Amino acid sequence: MNASTAAAVAPARPALDETAAPWRRVPLYAIGGTVLVGIVLPFVLVRLDIGTYLITLLILFFIQAVVAQSWNLIMGYGGIYSFAQVALFAVGGWTSGVLVHSLGWNPFVSVLFAPLVASIAALGIGLPTLRLRGVYVVLLTLAFHELARVFTVTGPRFISGGGYGLVTVQTFSFGNNVIGDQRTIYLYYLAGFMFAIATFVIWRVIHSPLGVAVTALRDSETYGVSRGINQFRIRLLLFVISAFFTGLAGGYATHYNGGISTTIFDFPRIIDLLAMIVIGGWGTFGGPILGAGIVIGLDQYLVALGDYRELLLGLIIAVIAVFAPQGLWPVVRGRYDRYLAPEGAPVHVEVSPTAPHDVEKEL
């Protein structure tokens, strides 16, 4: 049998399913349309009486959505129950703030160092923590959160600001002639660019061999390790990626707000981020984005409730946990696939860690 005959007899290689992870392609038309809407949107909103207020809400949404997505990456997809996310956000914020406030750096330069220092801090936390399991991870990451809080309150004055934080930090400047609505639009574009980069990278991580490996470890650690996955190295890398974008959001928020306060460590901040993940959809890609939009929108009405705000937010989380345990994103996506998706389009399936499923049948 010659080579040509053998090639003809050999079974044909199956076609690659482009919709399957980790080879999923980016839907370019959807992304192009979203980017176009994002570019045009501020020019439409600024013509409204409350346009500047709405643009400010969108900037806040971009910041919070980046942090929520980053936390969901390690907790929802990685199964790492870390509560150091707010502390890593603060590390990024204080890094950029100190470089500008004490050393006179340009905010556009200093903000680039915020994710680097946050990643280094994540390495320091992850090296001892990620070798542990369960409640011990929660305790150690909460201990880091408390250590960071105490240091920013009682540390050197150039860091603690006398216990009040950095209250006067230079904001982003786009030139002397860029003021008012024009400056708000520029800040919107800067925050939107940060959100777009973080969202794309997190999407690629989820639909990459790294994402497949980390979800395998989440669903069945014994099976993942038996397939040759280095659980500590994979989880540490995921932890650093999450910290990178969290620190970047912290650096941006510091210069957007003109300072960073020690109140960033208050417990309601953790509750807000958890609400975004739980309401949107734990362990889903679009869940934290949807949750961030819902929580920020609700917050404009709940803020009038004062101390009862957190109580009502907790009740909303409890209702979602009972009636939609996978969050709202799978519900919205399911309705879209059922009623609005093009005829013959593949049905999107995204199993969250809280969804009941038969592992043995899947294997």
C-alpha positions as CSV (number, residue, x, y, z in Angstrom):
1,M,0.0,0.0,0.0
2,N,1.5,3.3,-1.1
3,A,1.3,6.6,0.8
4,S,-1.5,8.0,-1.2
5,T,-3.7,4.9,-0.7
6,A,-3.0,5.0,3.1
7,A,-3.9,8.7,3.2
8,A,-7.2,7.9,1.5
9,V,-8.0,5.0,3.8
10,A,-7.2,6.9,7.0
11,P,-10.2,8.4,8.8
12,A,-10.8,12.1,8.1
13,R,-10.0,14.5,10.9
14,P,-13.2,15.8,12.4
15,A,-14.0,19.5,11.7
16,L,-13.2,21.9,14.5
17,D,-16.3,23.2,16.3
18,E,-15.6,26.9,16.4
19,T,-18.4,27.5,19.0
20,A,-16.8,25.2,21.5
21,A,-14.4,26.3,24.3
22,P,-11.5,26.8,24.2
23,W,-11.6,27.6,20.5
24,R,-14.5,29.9,20.6
25,R,-14.1,32.8,18.2
26,V,-15.1,36.4,19.0
27,P,-18.4,37.5,17.5
28,L,-17.0,40.4,15.5
29,Y,-20.3,41.9,14.4
30,A,-21.7,42.0,17.9
31,I,-18.5,43.5,19.3
32,G,-18.3,46.0,16.5
33,G,-21.9,47.1,17.1
34,T,-21.3,47.3,20.8
35,V,-18.2,49.4,20.4
36,L,-20.0,51.7,17.9
37,V,-22.9,52.3,20.4
38,G,-20.4,52.9,23.2
39,I,-18.6,55.6,21.1
40,V,-21.8,57.4,20.1
41,L,-23.7,57.0,23.4
42,P,-22.1,59.9,25.4
43,F,-22.8,62.4,22.6
44,V,-26.4,61.4,22.7
45,L,-26.7,61.4,26.5
46,V,-25.0,64.8,26.9
47,R,-27.9,66.4,25.1
48,L,-30.2,65.3,27.8
49,D,-30.8,67.3,31.0
50,I,-29.5,64.4,33.1
51,G,-27.0,63.3,30.5
52,T,-23.9,64.1,32.5
53,Y,-25.4,62.2,35.5
54,L,-26.0,59.2,33.3
55,I,-22.5,59.2,31.9
56,T,-21.2,59.4,35.4
57,L,-23.2,56.3,36.3
58,L,-21.8,54.5,33.2
59,I,-18.3,55.3,34.4
60,L,-19.1,53.9,37.8
61,F,-20.6,50.8,36.1
62,F,-17.3,50.3,34.1
63,I,-15.2,50.4,37.3
64,Q,-17.5,48.1,39.3
65,A,-18.0,45.7,36.4
66,V,-14.3,45.2,36.0
67,V,-13.9,44.3,39.8
68,A,-17.0,42.1,39.7
69,Q,-15.8,40.2,36.7
70,S,-12.3,39.8,38.2
71,W,-13.8,38.4,41.4
72,N,-16.1,36.1,39.5
73,L,-13.1,34.8,37.5
74,I,-11.5,33.3,40.7
75,M,-14.6,32.6,42.8
76,G,-17.2,31.6,40.2
77,Y,-14.9,29.9,37.6
78,G,-11.9,29.0,39.8
79,G,-13.8,28.0,43.0
80,I,-11.3,30.0,45.0
81,Y,-13.3,31.6,47.9
82,S,-11.1,34.7,48.2
83,F,-12.3,37.8,50.0
84,A,-9.2,39.9,49.2
85,Q,-10.7,41.6,46.2
86,V,-11.6,44.9,47.9
87,A,-8.1,44.9,49.5
88,L,-6.5,44.4,46.0
89,F,-8.6,47.2,44.7
90,A,-7.3,49.4,47.5
91,V,-3.7,48.3,46.8
92,G,-4.1,49.5,43.2
93,G,-5.7,52.7,44.3
94,W,-3.1,53.6,47.0
95,T,-0.2,52.7,44.7
96,S,-1.3,55.1,42.0
97,G,-2.3,57.7,44.6
98,V,1.0,57.7,46.5
99,L,3.0,57.9,43.3
100,V,1.1,61.0,42.3
101,H,0.6,62.6,45.7
102,S,4.1,62.0,47.1
103,L,6.3,61.6,44.1
104,G,4.6,63.9,41.7
105,W,4.1,61.4,38.9
106,N,1.6,61.9,36.1
107,P,-1.7,60.0,36.8
108,F,-1.6,58.4,33.3
109,V,1.8,56.9,34.2
110,S,1.1,56.0,37.8
111,V,-2.1,54.2,37.0
112,L,-0.1,51.7,34.9
113,F,1.8,50.6,38.1
114,A,-1.4,50.0,40.0
115,P,-2.1,46.6,38.4
116,L,1.5,45.6,38.7
117,V,1.7,46.2,42.5
118,A,-1.7,44.5,42.9
119,S,-0.4,41.5,41.0
120,I,2.6,41.3,43.3
121,A,0.3,41.5,46.3
122,A,-1.8,38.7,44.9
123,L,1.4,36.6,44.6
124,G,2.1,37.3,48.2
125,I,-1.4,36.2,49.2
126,G,-1.7,33.3,46.8
127,L,1.6,31.5,47.6
128,P,0.5,30.5,51.1
129,T,-3.2,30.7,50.7
130,L,-3.9,28.7,47.5
131,R,-2.4,25.5,49.0
132,L,-5.2,25.5,51.5
133,R,-8.9,24.7,51.0
134,G,-12.3,25.9,52.0
135,V,-12.7,28.1,55.1
136,Y,-9.0,28.5,55.5
137,V,-8.8,30.4,52.2
138,V,-11.6,32.7,53.4
139,L,-9.9,33.3,56.7
140,L,-6.5,34.1,55.3
141,T,-7.9,36.5,52.6
142,L,-10.1,38.2,55.1
143,A,-6.9,38.6,57.3
144,F,-5.1,40.3,54.4
145,H,-8.1,42.6,53.9
146,E,-8.0,43.6,57.6
147,L,-4.2,44.0,57.5
148,A,-4.5,46.3,54.5
149,R,-7.2,48.3,56.3
150,V,-5.1,48.7,59.5
151,F,-2.0,49.7,57.5
152,T,-3.8,52.4,55.5
153,V,-5.3,53.8,58.7
154,T,-2.2,53.7,61.0
155,G,0.6,53.6,58.5
156,P,3.0,56.4,57.5
157,R,1.2,59.7,57.0
158,F,2.0,59.8,53.2
159,I,-0.1,56.6,53.0
160,S,-2.7,56.9,55.7
161,G,-3.3,60.7,55.4
162,G,-3.7,60.8,59.2
163,G,-6.3,58.0,59.1
164,Y,-8.5,59.5,56.4
165,G,-6.7,58.1,53.4
166,L,-5.5,60.1,50.4
167,V,-8.1,62.9,50.2
168,T,-6.4,65.1,47.6
169,V,-5.0,63.3,44.7
170,Q,-4.5,64.8,41.2
171,T,-7.3,63.7,38.8
172,F,-6.9,62.9,35.2
173,S,-6.1,66.0,33.2
174,F,-6.8,66.2,29.4
175,G,-5.6,69.8,29.0
176,N,-6.7,73.2,30.2
177,N,-9.3,73.5,27.5
178,V,-11.0,70.2,28.3
179,I,-13.5,70.9,31.0
180,G,-17.2,70.2,31.9
181,D,-19.1,67.8,29.7
182,Q,-16.1,67.3,27.4
183,R,-13.9,66.1,30.3
184,T,-16.7,63.8,31.5
185,I,-16.8,62.2,28.0
186,Y,-13.1,61.7,27.9
187,L,-13.2,60.0,31.4
188,Y,-16.0,57.9,30.0
189,Y,-13.9,56.7,27.1
190,L,-11.0,56.0,29.3
191,A,-13.1,53.9,31.7
192,G,-14.8,52.2,28.7
193,F,-11.4,51.3,27.2
194,M,-10.4,49.8,30.6
195,F,-13.7,47.8,30.8
196,A,-13.3,46.6,27.2
197,I,-9.8,45.3,27.6
198,A,-10.6,43.6,30.9
199,T,-13.7,42.0,29.5
200,F,-12.0,40.7,26.4
201,V,-9.0,39.3,28.4
202,I,-11.3,37.6,30.9
203,W,-13.5,36.2,28.1
204,R,-10.4,34.8,26.4
205,V,-9.1,33.3,29.7
206,I,-12.5,31.6,30.3
207,H,-12.5,30.2,26.8
208,S,-8.9,29.0,26.7
209,P,-7.2,25.9,27.9
210,L,-6.5,27.7,31.2
211,G,-10.2,28.3,31.6
212,V,-11.0,24.7,30.8
213,A,-8.4,23.5,33.3
214,V,-9.6,25.8,36.2
215,T,-13.3,24.8,35.7
216,A,-12.3,21.2,35.7
217,L,-10.5,21.7,39.0
218,R,-13.6,23.6,40.3
219,D,-16.0,20.8,39.4
220,S,-13.9,17.8,40.3
221,E,-10.4,18.5,41.7
222,T,-9.6,14.8,41.8
223,Y,-10.4,14.4,38.1
224,G,-8.5,17.5,37.1
225,V,-5.4,16.5,39.0
226,S,-5.6,13.0,37.5
227,R,-5.5,14.5,34.0
228,G,-2.2,16.2,34.8
229,I,-3.4,19.7,35.8
230,N,-1.1,21.5,38.2
231,Q,-3.8,22.9,40.5
232,F,-1.6,25.3,42.5
233,R,0.1,26.9,39.4
234,I,-3.2,27.2,37.5
235,R,-5.0,28.8,40.4
236,L,-2.1,31.1,41.2
237,L,-2.0,32.4,37.6
238,L,-5.8,32.9,37.7
239,F,-5.5,34.8,41.0
240,V,-2.8,37.1,39.5
241,I,-4.9,37.9,36.4
242,S,-7.8,38.7,38.6
243,A,-5.7,41.0,40.8
244,F,-4.2,42.8,37.7
245,F,-7.5,44.1,36.5
246,T,-8.8,44.8,40.0
247,G,-5.7,46.9,40.7
248,L,-6.2,48.7,37.4
249,A,-9.8,49.6,38.3
250,G,-8.6,50.8,41.8
251,G,-6.0,53.1,40.2
252,Y,-8.5,54.6,37.8
253,A,-11.1,55.1,40.6
254,T,-8.5,57.0,42.7
255,H,-7.8,59.5,40.0
256,Y,-11.4,59.7,38.9
257,N,-12.6,60.5,42.4
258,G,-9.5,62.7,43.3
259,G,-8.6,60.5,46.3
260,I,-9.2,57.2,48.1
261,S,-10.7,56.8,51.5
262,T,-10.2,54.1,54.2
263,T,-14.0,53.6,54.0
264,I,-13.2,51.5,50.9
265,F,-12.7,48.6,53.3
266,D,-16.1,48.8,54.9
267,F,-18.2,45.6,54.8
268,P,-20.9,47.1,52.5
269,R,-18.4,47.3,49.7
270,I,-17.9,43.5,49.8
271,I,-21.7,43.0,49.9
272,D,-22.2,45.2,46.8
273,L,-19.7,43.2,44.8
274,L,-21.1,39.9,46.0
275,A,-24.6,41.1,45.1
276,M,-23.4,41.9,41.5
277,I,-22.0,38.4,41.1
278,V,-24.9,36.5,42.8
279,I,-27.7,38.6,41.1
280,G,-26.1,38.4,37.7
281,G,-25.0,34.8,37.7
282,W,-22.3,33.1,39.7
283,G,-19.7,31.4,37.4
284,T,-21.1,32.9,34.2
285,F,-19.4,35.4,31.8
286,G,-22.2,38.0,31.5
287,G,-23.5,37.6,35.0
288,P,-21.2,40.1,36.8
289,I,-21.7,42.7,34.0
290,L,-25.5,42.4,34.3
291,G,-25.4,42.3,38.1
292,A,-23.2,45.5,38.1
293,G,-25.7,47.3,36.0
294,I,-28.6,46.2,38.2
295,V,-27.0,47.0,41.5
296,I,-25.7,50.4,40.4
297,G,-29.2,51.2,39.0
298,L,-30.9,50.1,42.2
299,D,-28.4,51.9,44.4
300,Q,-29.7,55.3,43.1
301,Y,-33.1,54.5,44.7
302,L,-31.9,52.5,47.7
303,V,-29.5,55.2,48.9
304,A,-32.5,57.1,50.3
305,L,-33.2,54.1,52.7
306,G,-29.9,54.8,54.6
307,D,-29.1,51.9,57.0
308,Y,-31.9,49.8,55.5
309,R,-30.2,49.7,52.1
310,E,-28.0,46.7,52.9
311,L,-31.0,44.9,54.4
312,L,-33.0,45.3,51.3
313,L,-30.1,44.3,49.1
314,G,-29.6,41.2,51.2
315,L,-33.3,40.3,50.7
316,I,-32.9,40.7,47.0
317,I,-29.9,38.3,47.0
318,A,-31.9,35.8,49.1
319,V,-34.9,36.0,46.6
320,I,-32.5,35.5,43.6
321,A,-30.8,32.6,45.4
322,V,-34.2,30.8,45.9
323,F,-36.0,31.5,42.6
324,A,-33.0,31.9,40.3
325,P,-30.1,30.1,41.9
326,Q,-27.9,30.4,38.8
327,G,-28.6,34.2,38.7
328,L,-30.4,36.3,36.1
329,W,-27.9,35.9,33.3
330,P,-28.8,32.3,32.4
331,V,-32.5,33.3,32.5
332,V,-32.0,36.2,30.1
333,R,-29.8,34.1,27.9
334,G,-32.3,31.3,27.8
335,R,-35.1,33.6,26.8
336,Y,-32.9,35.1,24.1
337,D,-32.0,31.6,22.7
338,R,-35.7,30.6,22.8
339,Y,-37.4,33.7,21.3
340,L,-34.8,36.0,19.6
341,A,-31.9,33.8,18.4
342,P,-31.6,33.2,14.6
343,E,-33.1,30.0,13.3
344,G,-30.7,27.2,13.5
345,A,-28.2,29.0,15.8
346,P,-26.5,26.8,18.4
347,V,-28.1,26.9,21.8
348,H,-25.8,28.5,24.3
349,V,-25.1,26.3,27.3
350,E,-23.1,27.7,30.3
351,V,-23.2,25.5,33.4
352,S,-22.6,27.5,36.6
353,P,-21.2,25.9,39.7
354,T,-24.5,26.2,41.5
355,A,-26.4,24.5,38.7
356,P,-27.4,20.9,39.4
357,H,-25.9,18.6,36.8
358,D,-24.9,14.9,36.5
359,V,-21.1,14.9,36.4
360,E,-20.9,11.1,35.7
361,K,-23.3,11.5,32.7
362,E,-21.2,14.4,31.3
363,L,-18.0,12.4,31.6
